Amino acid sequence: MTQRRPDTGRTTIPAAGTAADRSTQPAGNGTAHGKVILLGEHAVVYGAPALALPIPELGCRARVVRQARSEPEAVSYRFLQTPAGIPSGPFPSPATSPQETAPEGIHDLIRAVLREAFGGGAPGVDVTLESGVPPARGLGSSAACARALTHALAGFAGLRLSADEVFRYVQVSENAAHGRASGIDALATGSRRPVLLDRGRATTPPVGADGWVVVADSGSGASTKDAVTMLSDGFAQAAGSRERFLERSATLTREGLRHLERGDLAALGGVFTACHELLAGLGLTTARTDALARAALEAGALGAKMSGGGLGGCVIALTATGQAAGAVAALLLREQGALCWVTPLTRGEGHDGI
């Protein structure tokens, strides 16, 4: 099925000199960050609205340099999963750093960008990618890696990519990783504001009050592709189930957006909890994520829910103050052993685009 991309306008990549000129670029660097889905996970794959929040506290970075001696189009690639946070310090040498399993689709992305820049005459490159976004947790790890690498490859090749072109390249990797990527991860991992994706159109929704979101890691997860496939198979076996899910999810998301605009965080929290119950009914939560959501509510959160693909992953909890968020995070760590991050939901006006 052809994937729709946000209606951000069709743009082209400006010329950046000849292939020989571009290949002399010494290095290209790129960064991106994680995200959580606040409302609408899974339904967004079918075109229903979904809302995502960037997590700048979890980041990744990429570096691309030309190989000193190599065959044309050769790629030396190293991927390192670092502790959760923002990788810092000097980049490790590609020749000495250990290589871990890379997100699916990354090699497709490298080939696509270098082919765009150099045609069939791309120079050999050394690629290093470090990610502090925990994988398989619904935090946008694969999209963050793809976005950081897209910027690094473009910098190396001298390409000036529009936002629409960056999105397209990230989706090359995301569709390979997930089978059917909605595009919300590709957008939110490059945004500093919440992102609403509705029928292929991306906007920044209005936020009427400052709030805080606690992100709690269950400690395990499954691939988004597995969760999407499980849900699709279930829909195929029960006539009308997909339509009922999409209608309920869209209703909750639009209700949550109204509360968000008015700054009614207590009502928004109630929507969070209702979303968790909806997703639990589809078998997407686990005993562990259910327990984390209950514990967050008992600790005073306004609402709590699973976030992302499910079958593990993360739970998010909403609070009205940073102090309350800290208390929830402390309790989840102390009593549930859950690693937590706290990120702000900042008041701001909405606008078209992100």
Disulfide bonds with the S-S distance in Angstrom:
none
